[in-house]
Structures are given as structure tokens and as C-alpha cells.
């Protein structure tokens, strides 16, 4: 696992905060084979201070309304912390799937968690996979969150030890299997989550060894959502709505996979 910085590091006034801000300008690379159908059109970009690789076909995305989004998958050869159990990985997949569904719904798509057998009802398919995953240290995560409560604000200090990380790839293919959007993204969770208001009232998951990964789930979803939404902006766009409750379907879909042994 490598860390890559994009060069926007704030002046370090207070050591823990300075380290946190410095890390905020860094992305993490996992050594795993790509799951994208093609990487040829990817270009260097930046999403919320993170260096990414991305691609978007503006006219094609503007014409899309309905997207099939199957549950987030675990990439073949993914660089995963070996101590994470399959059940916990399913928890991460469930969170990622739900966050992606909600973000793409806000971008103006009608998201379908289940494919139509005919394939005629959707304009494209979203494919997302976990490329890498690292647990966080429970003790330092808990300390960071407690500091965040004591020092509220947008840049809460993060103890720069035992930080969790997540690596993701995603793409959107049209009906003909042509890639119209793609992103390669990875990050450490550099700041105490919750804007400095995370407390024990948020439950045990907020202090677990996958708390950082769960926080990063929505950050990745926003990166893909922002890419697509920006690409559609300025074009005559076909917008649709995702029915309420649609994104909750991933809980049963992933539970069904586990029951089937798939």
C-alpha cells in the first residue's frame, strides 16, 4: 500500500492537526489488479484534495436516466486486511452499495438494484469494486473521535497512527457495454469523522476497526457522484427519480448472496 500526495499541504501550526491536514492531501494506492473494463481513457484528477484517475463522457451521461447498480463487489486479487471476516466485508459492501445508490439518486438517476431480465429498462450499468481495505486501530480511532468532540470544527485533529484506508474502482457502461464514466480512487480517513460530534451515542460501529472504512464509503460515493453530476451539468439532461426506499434493498441482496454461498 503506497501513499501519494497531490501537493496541497497546509502549514503545520499544531503538530497533530498539521499531520491530519497533510494526510488530507494524500491518497492511498493498493496493489491490486484493475477491475475496470478499460483504463485507457482515465486522466489525472482531484476530488476533495485526493488525487484520482477519472473519465466522463458528458453527452452520453446526459442522456441517461435509469442505471442498474448491483451490489458492490470484492475485486479479484483485492488487497484486503487478512483479519477481516467475510461477514464484516459484507457489512462494508452493504454500506458502499447504499451510499452509491443514494448519491447517484441525488445526481438525477433512477437507480435499479436488481437487473431487468430483458435489459431494456435501463440505460446503463454501474460496476463498483473494492480494490483494497485496511482496518483502523480501535484505540487511536476512539481517541481521535474524543478529540473531535473536544475541538469541534471542520478540521478536527486525527491521531496519525493506525488509520484505516479504502481503495475503490467504479465505472458506468452504456447498453452496448461502452464505458461512459470511470474512477479509480483510494484514501485514508485523515480526519475525525462526524464533524467533531461523534460520541458513544453513535453506537459501537463508530469506534470499531472498520469505522474509518465506513466513513470513507460516503466520501467515495461523493467522488463518483460529483464526477457524473459535473459531467451532466451544462447539457440538456434527462433526469429521473429513484423511488423512496430503493437503496435499502442492498441489505437483503447481500444477505441473499451469503445464504447462497455466492
N, C-alpha and C positions, 0 to 999 in steps of 0.2 A: 504494500500500500504506500503510495507516494503522495506528498503534499505539494501543490503547485499554487503560487501566488500570482495575482494579477497586478500588483504594484500599487494598490490604494491602501496604504497602511497609515493610520492616523498617528499623530505624535503621542508618544507614551508619557503621560503625565503621572499616572498612578500605575504601578507595575502590573497588578492583576488585571486592571481594566485595559491597560495598554496591550497586554498579551491577548486579551479577548478580542480587541479590535483588530490587532494584527492578524489573528487567526481568521477573523471575519473576511479578510481579503484573500483567503486561501481556499483552494478546492482540493479534494482528495481523489486520487486515481487508484482504482482497483485493477489488479492484473487478472482480467477475465476476458474470454473471447466475446466479441460483439454479437449481440442478438439482432441487430438491425438488418433489414433486407439489403441495404446499401449504405455505405459511409461516404461515398464519392462526393455528395453534394454538401456535406457538412462544412460549415465555416466557423471560425472562432467568434465567440460572442461573450456577453457578460450578462448575468442575471443576478441582481441584488448583490453585487460585489463578487460573485463567483464566476470564474472562467468556465465557460461551457462550449460545446460544439453543437450547432443547430442549423436547421434548414426549414424554410417555409415557402410553399408555392401560393402566393397571395390570391390569384384568380381562382385556383382550384378550391382553396379553403373557403372562399367567399360563397361558392355555390353549394356548399354542404349544409345540410340540416340535421340529418339523422346519422348517428355514429354507433356502431356496435363496439362496446367496451367489455371484453371478457375479463375475468379476474386477473390481477397482476400475477405474472409467473416468476418462477425462480430460473434464472438463466442457466443454461448448460455450462458447467465449469465455473459457476459463480464463486467468488472469493468470500466465503461465509465463515464467521467465527464458529469453530467446530463445537463449541459448548452450547450452541443454541439448538433447542429441540425442534422437531418438526411442528409440534403444536404451537410453539412460540413463533416460528416462521409463518405459520398460517395467520396468527394474530397480526403480524406485520403486513402480510399480503392483504388481509381484510381492511386494515386501516388505509393502506395505499389505494386500494381499489375504490373505496368510498370517497377518499379525498379527491382522486382524479375525476370521479363521476360528478361530484359536486362542483368542482372548478370548471370543468368543461360545460356543465349545465349553465353556469353563470356566464360562460362565453357565448351562449346562444345556440347550443346544440340540444337536440333531443337524444339523450343517451339511452341505449338499449343494453342491459346486462346479459341478455340471452339472445342468441342469433336466431333470426327467422330462417326456417328451413329452405325457403326459396331464395333468400338473399336479396330479394327485390326491394325490401322496405328500407334498407339503409343505403347511405351514400358512401360510407367508408367504414373502416375498422381501425380501432386504436389498439396497438400492441405495446404493452409495457412490461419490463422485466427487471428484477433485482440483479445487479451485477456484483454487488459487494455489500457486506454488512459487518459492522463491528459493535459489540456491546460497549456500554459505558461503565465506568467504575461507580458502583452504587454510593459509596461514601462521599466521593468528590462531587457527584451529581447532587446529592442531598445538601451538601454544604453550599454549593453554588446557588441552589434554589432558595436556601435560607438567606444567603447574602442578598439575593434578588428581592426578597421581601423587605430586608432592612434598607436597601438602597434602590428604591423604585425608580423607573425611568426606562427609556428606550434602549440604553446600552448598559445592561446590568452586567457586572463582572462575572466571569466564569473561571473557576479554578482550572488552569490549563493542564490538567492531568486526567487520564482515563476518559477522554471524550469519545462518545460514540460517533459512528460515521455510517453513511448510506451512499451507495452508488446505484444509479438507475440509467436505463435507456428506454426510450419510447419513440414510436412513430405512428403516423396515420397513413393508411393506404386507401386509395380510392377503390371503386368497384372493380377496376381492372388490375388491381394489385400494384398500382403505381404509387410510389412514395410521394406524398404531398407535404409532409412535415416530419421532422425528426429532431431528437435532442439527446445528447449524451451529457450526463450531469452527475456530480458527486460532491459531497460536502461533509465536514464535521459540524457538530452542533456547537457553535462557538459562544453562544450567549445563553444565560439562564432563561429558560422558557417562561411563557406566560406574562411577559412584560413586568416581571417583578412581583407578581401577585400569586404565584404558585405556593400552595400551602398543603398541609396534611389533609385538608378538607377535599383536595382533588383526588384522594384515594391512593392506594399503593402503587398504581401504574406510573404515577408522576415521579416516583422515586425508584423505579425498577431499573434493571440493567439494560432495558430496551427503551427507556424514557426518551433518550436523545433521538433514537431512530423514529419513534412515534412522532416526535416534534418535527423532524425533517421531512416526514411524509407530506405534510401540507406545504412545505417550502418547495419540494419538487413539483407537486401538483400546480402550485402557482407559477413555477417556471414554465411548464408546458402550456398552461392556460394563458399566461402572458404572451408567449411566443405566438400562439394561434390567434389570440384576440388582436394583437398588434398587426398581424398579417392581414386580418379581415377588415381592419379599420381603413376607412377611405374608399372601400369598394362597395358596390351595391350588394349588400349581404343578405342571404337568406337566413333568417333567424327562426329558431323554434324553441319550444319549452319542454323540459323534462318533467313528467308528472311527479307530483309530490310523493315521497317515499320510495322512489325508484332506487336510489343509491343504497338503501338498506338491504337490498336483495343479495349483496355480496356475502353477507354473513351466512345465509343458507347455502349459497352456491359453493363457497369454500368448505363449509362443513360437509356438504354432499360429496365433494371430491375426497375428503379424508375418509368418509364412510365407505366410498367405493374403492379406496386404495389407489386412486389416480394421482 
